[in-house]
Amino acid sequence: MARTAEALEAHLRDDVIPWWLDHGVDPDGCGFHETLWPDGSPGPESERRLRTVTRLLYAFSVGTRLGVPGAEAGAAAALEHLRRVHGDAEHGGFFRTASPAGVPLDRSKDAYDHAFAVLALTEHAASHNNDSALELAAETAALATSRLADEAHGGYFESGSEDWTPHRTGPRHQNPHMHWVEALLSLHASTGAARWLEAADALVALCSERFVDARTGTLGERFGSSWEPLDSSGADPATVDLVEPGHHYEWVWLLARHAAAGGRANSTIAEPLFAFAEAHGLAPSGRVLDAVRRDGQPALRTQRLWPQTERMKALGARGDLRALDTCLELTFRAYATPGGWREQLGPDGAPTEARQRATSVYHVVLGLLEARDALTKT
């Protein structure tokens, strides 16, 4: 059954975003629930994360553009919560977690979470014509990318202390850098400032030179302190060679966006990433697996929601509408539920958990928007 661009937009406008507007806001506490049970009641939580409020700010801001009733008020509440509860008036940026009562808990500065703060603020600025949100996005990007920069080896440190002193221990990860490319491209699109595209260029080059193994066409997840590949002597041998097909698809989409923005994209890595994911990252059902090994053997046969949305984005960016239609049908049939989406399926296709995560709303909203735009071009 073909899913039209109009139907995808209607699903976001009438189902996904209203569900979280109706149930995700905590009327008795401060902020937004981390998870919801199928009936819309909140799951247990002892803290609320920066990445949750920023992803909901993004989703509600998109809802404003789509004309969702209450979305403008929801986005305004999320922005106010971001600034008041998570905002660090002394050192800048945002605290990582807060209590349900709105008291900061983990006051560290997380690179991954700040990428989402920039993305959400940029989307809010565009959908609400909010110049102050765009200024805050640019200030946040400048602060995080300068204070967490690894001048010796490239990229950014994973996190820093409250005053932004970088945490230099532990493995390095590609995932925060992938989302910084996304955030920087969004900021460049909104401001036209060349500095943001140049910063994205540097991260694309780092991906090409360090993250991707040219021999296997696979994307590494964890690295040593100078971006050297980890081996079993420096990490858990059970996980050191795991790769995530969902991130392969996400980089394929990002590289297409980067090229369209005029960036110095490395066109030689997108095809191997896509080819590996298509050849080895799909279960017999056609759904994307959570993890495989570099030799292509399945490692985790579970299938989370977010890799399915990343495949939608990659297929849309490549203009493969036949495969996109199949992907949409498989995903809707297996994951969509009244009011929400299932988080993960087991190898047998049965749900592995009942609760929906607020952070997954970002994946669903962006995945369906990109699919809608690809279908609209036909």
RAWOKA-V102311 format. One record per run of one state. SS is the DSSP state (H for helix, E for strand, - for the rest). FROM is the first residue (numbers start at 1). TO is the last residue. If there is no record, write none. Layout:
SS	FROM	TO
SS	FROM	TO
This chain:
-	1	4
H	5	23
-	24	24
E	25	25
-	26	31
E	32	32
-	33	34
E	35	36
-	37	41
E	42	42
-	43	47
E	48	49
H	50	66
-	67	70
H	71	86
E	87	87
-	88	93
E	94	94
-	95	96
E	97	98
-	99	103
E	104	104
-	105	108
E	109	110
H	111	128
-	129	130
H	131	147
-	148	148
E	149	149
-	150	155
E	156	156
-	157	158
E	159	160
-	161	165
E	166	166
-	167	171
E	172	173
-	174	174
H	175	191
-	192	193
H	194	211
E	212	213
-	214	217
E	218	219
-	220	221
E	222	223
-	224	228
E	229	229
-	230	241
E	242	243
-	244	244
H	245	260
-	261	266
H	267	280
-	281	281
E	282	282
-	283	287
E	288	288
-	289	290
E	291	293
-	294	297
E	298	300
-	301	302
E	303	304
H	305	318
-	319	320
H	321	335
E	336	337
-	338	339
E	340	341
-	342	343
E	344	345
-	346	350
E	351	351
-	352	355
E	356	357
-	358	359
H	360	376
-	377	378
